[in-house]
């Protein structure tokens, strides 16, 4: 039977990429249905081009005091005519979205909102990795286990960047309010110089606000290429297909590189837990230290150049 399905996934980048297997599972299970995604603006264009959704709505995330914004969102949700909602965000915000359907009964709702018809009621859900948590949530809603996500539909042209034949991606940035998740800039600079000396072009990626960080990492490295602020999500997938490997902190782009099958080395401090959020892919390594300042450049080079133990994660 054809249904009208809503999927909610607002962000952030790593979480959005790790939800891709669940997006695919929902699309396969509801192959005759119209599926709408409610997301935030950074992911809307990417989602529109995907094979997962028939429509993409951008959530303006109204503030608590924005009555007009909440009323507009309520009206849109109620007019959507949804038979079922898969809340993959499962936050306090999306719990409020569930209540916006009142006084009418809400659609069947998969998530953790109080009173929903398809609850993910595992009390240990907050101690599960994101991928397994989503898979179990969908299983409790009657869907088969998701398979590995397929990003082969991502297309584009990155020839404008003029790379060397062999290059390594560096992702030295991350959330500005969590500096403990970052390997020191000086360590990245030393790694960039080591890569250049062995014939690899170091290529830095990051947001526009990380442009100066990229310049610091590549200072003195004549063949380095700073792409901070110049790439979209499609570009990052294409970079991963051409790169020899990628090294970076626990930050969003690393999830893309891992999902694309690039040799991906992720550096963790005690500020995040890889058992809950580690990058997943066919060639992923995790290096973790309580403080990333204690992780030496030599250890990173050894892990990066030891090609016999890249393992599926």
Secondary structure, 3 states (H helix, E strand, C coil): CCCEEEEECCCCHHHHHHCHHHHHHHHHHCCCCEEEEEECHHHHHHHHHCCCCCEEEECCCCCCCCHHHHHHHHHHHHHCCCCEEEECCCCHHHHHHHHCCCCCCCCEEEECCCCCCEECCCCCHHHCCHHHHHHHHHHHCCCCCCCCCCCCCCCCCCHHHCCCCCEEEEECCCCCCCHHHCCCHHHHHHHHHHHHHCCCEEEECCCHHHHHHHHHHCCCCCCCEECCCCCCHHHHHHHHHHCCEEEEECCHHHHHHHHCCCCEEEEECCCCCHHHHCCCCCCEEEEECCCHHHCCHHHHHHHHHCHHHCECC
